[in-house]
Amino acid sequence: MSLNFKRTNGVPAETLSLAEPCLDTQDITLYIGSGSQNIPYIFASKQYVAFLTQSGSNAPSASILINSIGDIDWQYSSAGVYTGTLVLAFTNGKTIPMVSNNTNANSGNSIHIKRFDNNTVYITTANSGSGLSDDILSETPVDIKVYY
């Protein structure tokens, strides 16, 4: 089964299978079978969900599960500091970045993510014994939502 989307001005948007996320989320009319219902702003956010892994002085690599935000460019800044960059993607007051500290609770490792500006999110990883450290991100779940 697939969903056919049309904007409220009648211009076709896209057709998706039920297993795929909607990539165009503004003011659409949803058509299922022969019936339709006008649903303005059916999706109020864009989302990026990925598992990040990082080692040595390499940039984090992403195994992306959902991406309706755009291609975030992950870079290594310094030991335990990584940036995700995408121009004008992270709106102030509307961006909620989350990361799961999936390391062993007894390891003393910590992982944090925050929005820096409209273009950048930062991830920091640290070990309680040595401060900022690399090699902590290991299939670490990251979820960034941007509401509008």
C-alpha positions in Angstrom: 0.0 0.0 0.0 1.3 3.5 -0.8 0.3 7.0 0.2 -0.1 9.7 -2.4 0.5 13.2 -1.3 -0.6 16.5 -3.0 -0.1 20.0 -1.8 -3.3 21.9 -1.0 -2.7 23.9 -4.3 -3.1 20.5 -6.1 0.5 20.1 -7.2 1.6 16.5 -6.6 4.2 16.1 -3.9 5.3 12.5 -3.6 4.2 8.8 -3.3 5.6 6.8 -0.4 5.2 3.3 0.8 3.9 3.0 4.4 7.4 2.0 5.6 9.0 5.3 4.4 9.1 8.7 6.2 7.4 11.7 4.5 10.1 14.0 3.3 7.9 17.0 2.4 6.0 18.0 5.4 4.3 21.4 4.8 0.6 21.9 4.1 -0.4 18.7 2.3 -3.6 16.9 1.5 -3.5 13.2 2.3 -5.3 10.9 -0.1 -5.9 7.2 0.8 -7.9 5.2 -1.7 -10.8 7.2 -3.1 -11.3 9.4 0.1 -9.4 12.4 1.1 -9.0 14.6 4.2 -7.3 18.0 4.2 -4.6 17.9 6.9 -2.5 21.1 7.0 0.9 20.7 8.5 0.4 17.0 9.1 4.0 16.7 10.2 5.2 19.6 12.4 8.8 18.6 12.4 11.8 17.3 10.4 13.9 14.6 12.0 17.3 13.0 11.8 17.8 9.7 13.5 21.1 7.8 13.2 23.7 5.6 15.0 27.0 7.4 15.3 30.4 5.6 15.6 33.7 7.4 16.0 37.3 6.2 16.5 40.7 7.9 16.8 40.8 11.3 15.2 38.3 10.4 12.5 34.9 12.1 12.1 31.9 10.2 13.3 30.3 8.0 10.8 26.5 7.8 10.7 24.2 4.9 10.0 21.1 6.9 9.2 17.6 5.5 10.0 15.5 8.6 9.3 16.5 11.9 7.6 14.1 14.6 6.6 16.4 17.4 7.7 19.2 17.0 5.1 22.7 15.7 4.9 24.5 16.6 8.1 28.2 16.8 7.7 29.8 15.3 10.8 33.4 16.4 11.5 36.1 15.8 14.1 37.0 19.1 15.9 39.3 17.9 18.6 39.5 15.0 21.1 35.9 14.3 22.3 34.4 17.2 20.2 32.5 16.7 17.0 30.4 19.0 14.9 27.4 18.3 12.7 26.9 21.0 10.1 24.0 21.8 7.8 23.3 25.4 6.7 20.2 26.9 8.4 19.0 23.5 9.5 18.9 24.0 13.3 16.4 26.8 14.1 16.8 28.6 17.4 14.0 27.6 19.9 12.8 24.9 17.5 15.6 22.3 17.5 15.7 19.5 20.0 18.9 17.4 19.8 19.0 14.2 21.8 21.7 11.6 22.3 21.6 8.3 24.3 24.5 7.6 26.5 24.6 3.9 25.6 28.0 3.2 27.2 28.3 1.0 30.3 26.9 3.0 33.3 30.0 2.0 35.3 32.5 3.2 32.6 32.4 6.9 33.6 31.8 7.9 30.0 29.4 10.8 29.1 28.0 11.9 25.8 26.3 15.3 25.3 24.7 17.0 22.3 23.6 20.6 21.9 22.6 23.1 19.3 25.3 25.7 18.8 23.7 28.0 16.1 21.5 27.7 13.0 24.1 25.7 11.2 25.8 23.5 13.9 25.2 21.0 16.6 28.0 19.8 18.9 28.6 16.4 20.4 31.1 16.0 23.2 32.3 12.7 24.7 34.2 12.4 27.9 35.7 9.9 30.3 35.6 10.9 34.0 39.2 9.9 34.4 40.7 11.7 31.4 38.2 14.4 30.3 37.2 14.9 26.7 38.0 11.6 24.9 37.6 9.9 21.5 36.5 6.3 20.9 33.3 6.6 23.0 30.7 6.8 20.2 29.8 3.3 19.3 26.5 2.9 17.5 25.3 5.7 19.7 21.7 6.8 18.9 21.2 10.4 17.9 17.8 12.0 17.4 17.5 15.6 16.2 14.0 17.2 15.7 13.4 20.6 14.2 9.9 22.0 14.7 8.3 24.7 12.6 
